[in-house]
């Protein structure tokens, strides 16, 4: 199954943290990383009183179920020091989101695919388009068309 993961960090050495997360995903049984977007500097959303984020995306091929992929993502977050304290959308060392899992639509407790806010966030859509310019959501909409309708403060990281 083809899947896409969103990456984000706004505490510590953000770039290193994203690279470490990608390395851990590469070493995860049942997951093959097939693409990594460039990283981009983005303004926080929701909770604004925090440092800027570094965001990107990873394309995967996986034999795992969507729930199993999510469990692996949460394990990587824990290994990299993610603590789920403080305000919702607040600062974090690492944030890994399952954005898309094939053409499946999943609505279960703790697992919603496509990611429920994917279509609202340029910092998620832009790296997806970079990885696959023809990528479509399960409802058939082109991700690049969703991106063209949004604006945001995105700066590519050096």
C-alpha positions in Angstrom: 0.0 0.0 0.0 1.2 3.5 -0.8 1.0 5.9 2.1 2.1 9.5 2.9 3.3 10.8 6.2 3.5 14.4 7.3 6.6 15.5 9.3 6.9 18.5 11.6 9.2 19.9 14.3 9.6 23.2 16.1 11.7 22.4 19.1 15.5 21.8 19.2 17.4 20.9 16.1 14.4 20.6 13.9 16.1 19.4 10.8 18.1 16.7 12.7 14.9 15.6 14.3 13.1 15.2 11.0 16.1 13.3 9.6 16.2 11.0 12.6 12.4 10.3 12.2 13.0 9.4 8.5 15.9 7.1 9.5 13.7 5.3 12.0 11.0 4.9 9.4 13.6 3.5 7.0 14.5 0.9 9.6 10.9 -0.1 10.4 9.9 -3.6 9.3 7.1 -3.5 6.8 7.8 0.1 5.7 9.9 1.2 2.7 10.5 4.9 2.3 10.2 5.7 -1.4 10.3 9.5 -1.3 11.2 12.4 1.0 10.2 16.0 0.2 12.3 19.0 0.9 11.8 20.7 4.2 10.0 24.1 4.5 9.8 26.7 7.3 6.2 27.3 8.2 4.3 29.5 10.7 2.4 27.7 13.5 -1.3 27.1 13.1 -3.9 27.1 15.9 -1.6 28.0 18.7 0.5 30.9 17.5 2.8 31.7 20.5 5.5 29.2 19.6 8.5 28.9 17.2 8.2 28.3 13.5 8.0 24.7 12.2 10.0 22.8 9.8 7.7 20.6 7.8 7.9 18.0 5.0 6.4 14.7 3.9 7.5 11.1 3.2 6.1 8.6 0.7 6.0 5.0 1.8 5.2 1.6 0.5 4.0 -0.6 3.3 2.6 -4.1 4.0 1.2 -2.8 7.3 -2.4 -1.8 8.0 -3.2 1.9 8.5 -3.5 1.3 12.2 -0.1 -0.5 12.3 1.5 2.4 10.5 0.0 4.9 13.0 1.3 2.8 15.9 4.8 2.9 14.3 4.6 6.6 13.9 3.6 7.1 17.5 6.5 4.8 18.6 8.9 7.0 16.5 7.5 10.1 18.1 8.1 8.6 21.6 11.6 7.5 20.7 12.4 11.1 19.6 11.1 12.6 22.9 7.6 13.7 21.9 5.6 14.6 24.9 1.9 15.1 24.6 1.6 17.8 27.2 0.7 21.5 26.8 -1.8 23.1 24.5 -3.3 21.4 21.4 -1.2 22.3 18.3 1.5 23.5 20.7 5.3 23.1 20.4 6.7 19.7 19.8 10.0 18.0 19.0 8.4 15.8 16.4 5.0 15.4 14.8 4.2 12.5 12.4 0.8 12.3 10.8 -0.6 9.6 8.6 -1.9 11.8 5.7 -3.0 9.3 3.1 -3.2 5.5 3.0 -3.8 4.4 -0.6 -7.2 5.5 -1.7 -8.8 4.4 1.6 -11.1 6.5 3.7 -10.8 5.5 7.4 -12.9 7.0 10.2 -12.1 5.1 13.4 -11.4 6.3 17.0 -7.9 7.8 16.9 -7.4 7.2 13.1 -8.8 9.4 10.4 -7.5 9.1 6.8 -7.2 11.2 4.8 -5.9 13.5 7.6 -9.0 15.7 8.5 -7.2 19.0 8.0 -5.0 18.0 5.0 -6.9 20.1 2.5 -6.6 23.3 4.7 -2.8 23.3 5.1 -0.4 24.4 2.4 2.5 23.1 4.5 1.0 19.6 4.1 -0.2 19.9 0.5 3.0 21.4 -1.0 5.3 18.5 0.0 2.7 16.0 -1.2 2.7 17.7 -4.6 6.5 17.7 -4.6 6.5 13.9 -4.0 3.7 13.2 -6.6 2.3 16.0 -8.8 -0.6 13.8 -9.9 -1.6 12.7 -6.4 -5.3 12.5 -5.7 -7.3 12.2 -2.6 -9.7 9.2 -2.3 -12.5 11.5 -3.5 -10.7 12.2 -6.7 -9.5 15.7 -6.1 -6.0 16.5 -7.2 -3.8 17.6 -4.3 -2.2 20.3 -6.5 -5.6 21.8 -7.1 -6.2 22.0 -3.4 -2.8 23.7 -3.0 -3.5 26.3 -5.7 -6.5 27.5 -3.7 -4.5 28.1 -0.5 -1.9 30.7 0.5 0.5 30.4 3.4 3.8 31.5 4.8 6.1 28.8 3.5 9.8 29.2 3.1 12.0 26.4 1.8 14.7 25.5 4.3 18.3 25.8 3.2 
